[in-house]
Amino acid sequence: MIDLVVYNPDGQEVDKLKVDESALGGAVRYRLLKQAIVMYHANKRVGTAATKGRSMVQGAGKKLFRQKGTGNARVGNIRTGKRVGGGVTFAKSAREFGKKMPKKQRRLARNSAILAKLRSNSVVVVDGLTFEKPKTKGFAGVLNNLKIDRSCLVTTRQYDENLYKSARNLPRVAVLAVEQLNAGDICKYSKMLFTKDALLSVLDEKKANAN
């Protein structure tokens, strides 16, 4: 069991939680976590880089002059990759770098990433985060009250537009709903800030899937 302190936005202790590691798989699956992170980075690649090969550039295919007897170095046609304006020798073509993982594996990798953060004391739980209107200064004050001065991934139960707009101008801070969590984003940030209901929804997810 992992003991967590629940704070209010002012940084005061208001509650305590006990997290059963078995709810997050019981162990950190490093190989699966590595696979998920590789997929995360691969899916961010655009893959639109393309250059023209010999067959795609304009120009005749005829040999410029005969092979021997001219005193010049032997050459092919004007489209060769050795001449200015010719095609690229090993031309790049648009391709898809994306990778896929089964849904259960993605969930296990996400849980392993959360468990690794918990074991390294990199998770902070706040009782609630609500803003009547977007306020970057107010959200920065909450992070300061909770003594979070490093990159942070804020996780909420559901998407909150005011919270998202309050945090989007802060460097090294991102806001995601529970349904958007993935191992890549979790490992990208040094700290995780969970709202209490968001963390409980993750821990109860295993029971919900079993039913």
C-alpha positions in Angstrom: 0.0 0.0 0.0 1.1 3.5 -0.8 0.0 6.4 1.5 -0.8 9.6 -0.2 -1.7 13.0 1.3 -4.6 14.9 -0.2 -4.1 18.7 -0.2 -6.5 21.6 -0.9 -5.5 24.3 -3.5 -3.9 26.3 -0.7 -1.5 23.5 0.1 -3.1 22.4 3.4 -3.5 18.7 4.2 -7.2 17.8 4.2 -7.3 14.0 3.7 -5.3 10.8 3.2 -5.5 8.0 0.7 -4.2 4.5 0.6 -3.4 3.2 -2.9 -3.4 -0.5 -3.4 -0.6 -1.3 -5.9 -2.5 -4.3 -7.3 -5.1 -1.8 -8.7 -2.3 -0.6 -11.0 -1.0 -4.0 -11.9 1.2 -4.6 -8.8 4.5 -4.1 -10.7 6.1 -1.8 -13.2 6.2 -3.5 -16.6 9.3 -1.9 -18.0 9.4 -3.7 -21.3 5.7 -2.8 -22.0 6.4 0.7 -20.8 9.3 1.0 -23.3 7.1 -0.3 -26.1 4.4 2.3 -25.3 6.9 5.2 -25.2 8.3 4.1 -28.6 4.8 4.1 -30.0 4.1 7.5 -28.4 7.1 9.1 -30.2 6.5 7.2 -33.4 2.9 8.4 -33.7 4.2 12.0 -33.3 6.3 11.7 -36.5 4.6 13.4 -39.5 6.4 11.3 -42.2 5.7 13.8 -45.1 9.4 14.4 -46.0 9.8 13.6 -49.7 12.5 14.3 -52.4 12.6 13.6 -56.1 14.4 10.6 -57.5 15.9 10.2 -61.0 12.6 9.1 -62.4 10.7 12.2 -61.1 13.0 15.1 -62.3 12.7 16.6 -65.7 15.3 15.8 -68.4 16.1 13.4 -71.2 17.2 9.9 -70.5 19.8 9.9 -73.2 23.5 9.5 -72.3 25.1 12.9 -72.7 28.0 11.7 -74.8 29.6 8.5 -75.8 31.5 6.4 -73.2 35.0 6.6 -74.6 37.1 8.8 -76.9 36.0 12.3 -75.7 38.6 12.8 -73.0 35.9 13.5 -70.5 34.9 11.5 -67.5 32.2 9.0 -68.3 28.7 10.2 -67.4 25.1 9.0 -67.8 22.1 11.1 -68.4 21.3 14.6 -67.1 19.0 13.2 -64.4 21.7 11.4 -62.5 22.2 12.2 -58.9 25.8 13.3 -59.6 24.7 16.4 -61.6 23.2 19.7 -60.4 19.5 19.5 -60.9 19.5 15.7 -61.1 17.4 13.4 -58.9 18.4 12.4 -55.3 20.3 9.1 -55.3 18.3 7.6 -52.4 15.2 9.7 -52.5 12.9 10.0 -49.5 9.2 9.2 -49.9 6.3 10.0 -47.7 5.6 7.1 -45.2 3.6 6.3 -42.1 5.7 5.8 -39.0 2.7 5.2 -36.7 2.6 2.1 -34.4 -0.3 0.4 -32.7 -0.8 -1.5 -29.4 -3.9 -3.4 -28.1 -6.1 -1.4 -25.8 -5.3 -3.6 -22.8 -1.6 -3.2 -23.3 -1.9 0.6 -23.5 -3.9 0.6 -20.3 -1.3 -1.7 -18.5 1.5 0.6 -19.8 -0.3 3.7 -18.5 -0.9 2.0 -15.1 2.8 1.0 -14.9 3.8 4.6 -15.6 1.5 5.9 -12.8 2.8 3.3 -10.4 6.4 4.2 -11.2 5.5 7.9 -10.4 3.9 6.8 -7.2 6.9 4.8 -6.1 9.2 7.7 -6.8 7.0 10.2 -4.8 6.3 12.2 -7.9 2.5 12.3 -7.5 0.6 15.1 -5.7 -3.2 14.8 -5.0 -5.4 17.9 -4.7 -8.9 17.8 -3.4 -10.3 19.8 -6.3 -9.4 22.2 -9.0 -12.1 24.6 -10.2 -11.9 28.0 -11.8 -14.9 30.2 -12.5 -12.9 31.7 -15.4 -9.5 31.2 -16.9 -6.8 32.6 -14.6 -3.2 31.7 -15.3 -1.9 33.6 -12.2 -4.4 31.7 -10.0 -3.3 28.3 -11.3 0.4 29.2 -11.0 -0.4 30.1 -7.3 -1.9 26.6 -6.8 1.3 25.0 -8.1 3.3 27.2 -5.9 1.2 26.3 -2.9 1.7 22.6 -3.7 5.4 23.1 -4.0 5.5 21.9 -7.7 8.3 23.7 -9.4 9.1 21.2 -12.1 7.4 20.0 -15.2 3.9 18.7 -14.3 1.1 16.8 -15.9 -2.3 17.8 -14.4 -5.0 15.1 -14.5 -8.7 15.7 -14.0 -11.7 13.4 -14.1 -13.2 15.2 -17.1 -12.1 18.0 -19.4 -12.3 21.4 -17.8 -12.0 24.3 -20.3 -11.3 26.9 -17.6 -8.6 24.8 -16.0 -7.1 24.0 -19.4 -7.0 27.7 -20.4 -5.5 28.6 -17.0 -2.6 26.2 -17.5 -1.9 26.4 -21.2 0.4 29.5 -21.0 2.5 28.0 -18.2 5.8 26.4 -19.4 6.2 22.6 -18.9 2.6 22.2 -17.7 -0.1 20.1 -19.5 -3.7 19.2 -18.6 -5.3 15.9 -19.6 -8.5 14.2 -18.6 -8.2 10.6 -17.3 -9.5 9.1 -20.6 -6.6 10.9 -22.5 -3.8 9.6 -20.2 -1.0 7.6 -21.8 2.4 6.3 -20.8 4.2 8.7 -23.1 2.8 11.8 -21.6 3.1 10.5 -18.0 6.8 9.8 -18.5 7.4 13.1 -20.2 6.7 15.1 -17.1 8.6 15.1 -13.8 5.5 15.4 -11.6 1.8 14.4 -11.8 -0.9 16.4 -10.2 -4.1 14.4 -9.8 -7.4 15.6 -8.6 -8.8 13.2 -6.0 -11.7 12.1 -8.1 -9.4 11.5 -11.1 -7.1 9.3 -9.1 -10.0 7.3 -7.7 -11.5 6.8 -11.1 -8.2 5.3 -12.3 -7.9 3.0 -9.3 -11.6 1.9 -9.7 -11.2 1.2 -13.4 -10.0 -2.3 -12.9 -13.1 -3.2 -10.8 -15.4 -1.5 -13.4 -13.8 -3.6 -16.2 -14.1 -6.8 -14.2 -17.9 -6.1 -13.8 
